[in-house]
């Protein structure tokens, strides 16, 4: 892979509106939770547990990223003070991530392998040493927020209920079809005679 492909590939990664200068690593995690319940007597297969349900855990991605130092364009004059800068400084980028976390901002995250939606910035780990003094080197852990949809249902007011909690408004229980009962020949003959002769 040539240097141009590498640069354009790096620019395709995004965390919300933040585009890292470099992505060192990405670790994706998707898991399925399988519920288990103990049983009193082991099953024929010898198992002491049964599993009857499974659900997907929120996706998680851990990104080790770096942001180059922005700020002033000139060493002799602070041009960022008059609004001319080479981008956000490492301190400003770090503050932006802290604000995203504090405000529980839902982020769209683009990695080299997939696109994520509704991600929350769960953990921000920043390392500063002699090699990263003028850049931002961070490990960001983002977790998916699974959003459910709720619906309100109108029920009768408790004061209007004749029998308290056992009385409620009508509920939508789907389409119902009448099912004929299976009567014996003798019983159906008796019912026919009652209808004809009265009884």
C-alpha positions as a printed Julia matrix, in Angstrom:
199×3 Matrix{Float64}:
   0.0     0.0    0.0
   1.45    3.39  -0.96
   1.65    6.44   1.31
  -1.33    8.22  -0.32
  -3.61    5.21   0.23
  -2.51    5.1    3.85
  -3.28    8.8    4.38
  -6.71    8.62   2.75
  -7.54    5.43   4.68
  -6.72    7.18   7.98
  -8.95   10.14   7.1
 -11.94    7.81   6.65
 -12.04    7.12  10.39
 -14.25    9.42  12.45
 -15.52    9.69  16.02
 -18.51   11.99  15.79
 -17.07   15.04  14.01
 -13.51   14.36  15.21
 -11.1    12.93  12.63
  -7.95   11.45  14.21
  -4.58   12.11  12.62
  -3.62    8.48  13.16
  -5.37    5.32  14.33
  -2.95    2.89  15.95
  -5.47    0.1   16.59
  -9.17   -0.73  16.65
 -10.65   -3.54  18.72
 -14.26   -4.53  17.96
 -16.37   -6.52  20.39
 -19.79   -8.08  19.75
 -21.23  -10.69  22.08
 -24.38  -12.69  22.66
 -25.65  -13.26  26.19
 -27.14  -16.74  26.68
 -29.21  -17.04  29.86
 -28.87  -20.21  31.95
 -31.12  -21.56  34.67
 -30.27  -24.38  37.06
 -32.58  -27.4   37.06
 -33.29  -29.63  40.05
 -32.53  -32.86  38.23
 -29.98  -33.06  35.42
 -31.47  -33.52  31.95
 -30.98  -36.7   29.92
 -27.8   -35.18  28.49
 -26.48  -34.75  32.04
 -26.73  -30.95  32.02
 -27.6   -29.23  35.3
 -28.52  -26.02  33.47
 -30.94  -25.16  30.7
 -30.53  -22.23  28.3
 -33.8   -20.88  26.97
 -33.06  -17.34  25.86
 -30.33  -15.25  24.2
 -29.94  -11.56  23.56
 -27.3    -9.36  21.92
 -25.08   -7.23  24.13
 -24.27   -3.66  23.01
 -21.4    -3.46  20.53
 -18.17   -1.97  21.77
 -15.11   -0.6   20.0
 -11.79    0.43  21.54
  -9.75    2.83  19.42
  -6.18    3.89  20.08
  -5.9     7.23  18.3
  -3.57   10.19  17.97
  -4.32   13.82  17.18
  -1.52   16.05  15.88
  -0.82   19.32  17.64
  -2.71   22.27  16.19
  -2.71   25.82  17.42
  -0.51   28.67  16.24
   0.86   28.74  12.68
   3.95   30.72  13.72
   6.37   30.07  16.55
   7.07   33.76  17.16
   3.45   34.95  17.2
   0.37   33.28  18.66
  -1.86   33.36  15.57
  -4.54   31.19  17.24
  -5.36   34.17  19.51
  -6.52   36.15  16.46
  -8.46   33.23  14.96
  -5.81   31.82  12.6
  -4.78   28.29  13.57
  -3.81   24.92  12.13
  -6.71   23.17  13.83
  -7.54   22.28  17.4
  -4.71   21.93  19.88
  -4.37   18.62  21.78
  -5.78   20.33  24.87
  -8.88   21.49  22.9
  -9.41   18.04  21.36
  -9.22   16.45  24.82
 -11.71   19.02  26.16
 -14.05   18.22  23.24
 -14.0    14.51  24.09
 -14.65   15.27  27.76
 -17.65   17.43  26.74
 -19.0    14.62  24.52
 -18.76   12.21  27.45
 -20.22   14.65  29.97
 -23.19   15.49  27.71
 -23.77   11.79  26.85
 -23.6    12.75  23.19
 -24.65    9.98  20.79
 -21.91    9.56  18.2
 -21.61    7.99  14.78
 -18.27    6.18  14.6
 -16.55    5.14  11.39
 -13.76    2.57  11.62
 -11.84    0.6    9.03
 -14.17   -2.38   9.4
 -17.66   -0.96  10.01
 -19.93    1.97  10.78
 -21.48    2.36  14.25
 -24.47    4.48  15.31
 -25.68    5.62  18.75
 -22.31    5.2   20.45
 -21.45    6.69  23.84
 -17.91    7.58  24.87
 -17.57    5.26  27.88
 -13.84    5.55  28.69
 -11.22    8.16  27.74
  -7.63    7.21  28.55
  -5.0     9.83  27.72
  -1.28    9.19  28.03
   1.18   12.07  28.2
   4.92   11.41  28.3
   8.04   12.87  26.68
   7.03   11.53  23.25
   3.38   12.68  23.4
   3.76   16.07  25.11
   2.65   18.05  22.03
   0.05   15.64  20.65
  -3.0    13.87  22.04
  -2.53   10.12  22.39
  -5.74    8.52  23.62
  -7.48    5.17  23.97
 -11.25    5.66  23.53
 -13.8     3.01  24.49
 -17.17    3.51  22.84
 -20.27    1.45  23.6
 -23.51    1.23  21.65
 -26.68    2.55  23.22
 -29.58    0.27  22.26
 -32.64    2.5   22.04
 -36.09    1.02  22.5
 -39.39    2.47  21.41
 -42.14    2.98  23.97
 -45.86    3.48  23.46
 -48.38    4.97  25.88
 -51.68    3.17  26.47
 -54.73    4.95  27.94
 -56.39    3.06  30.76
 -59.42    3.82  32.89
 -58.92    6.06  35.9
 -58.83    4.09  39.15
 -61.65    6.23  40.63
 -63.91    5.19  37.71
 -63.25    1.49  38.17
 -66.05   -0.54  39.69
 -63.81   -3.34  40.93
 -60.49   -1.58  41.39
 -57.48   -3.0   39.57
 -59.46   -5.88  38.01
 -61.33   -3.39  35.81
 -59.43   -1.64  33.04
 -59.96   -0.16  29.63
 -60.36   -2.45  26.61
 -57.13   -3.84  25.28
 -56.17   -4.69  21.72
 -55.76   -8.47  21.79
 -55.78   -9.1   18.05
 -58.3   -10.73  15.73
 -60.49  -13.43  17.27
 -62.35  -16.11  15.31
 -65.21  -18.18  16.75
 -64.36  -21.84  17.13
 -67.24  -24.37  17.0
 -67.36  -26.79  19.89
 -67.12  -30.51  19.28
 -70.41  -32.01  20.47
 -71.16  -35.71  20.66
 -73.95  -37.1   18.4
 -76.21  -37.84  21.38
 -75.8   -34.34  22.82
 -76.41  -32.64  19.48
 -79.56  -34.83  18.96
 -80.83  -33.86  22.41
 -80.27  -30.15  21.7
 -82.08  -30.46  18.35
 -85.05  -32.16  20.05
 -85.21  -29.4   22.65
 -85.28  -26.79  19.9
 -88.02  -28.6   17.98
 -90.29  -29.77  20.79
 -89.45  -27.15  23.4
 -88.32  -28.05  26.71
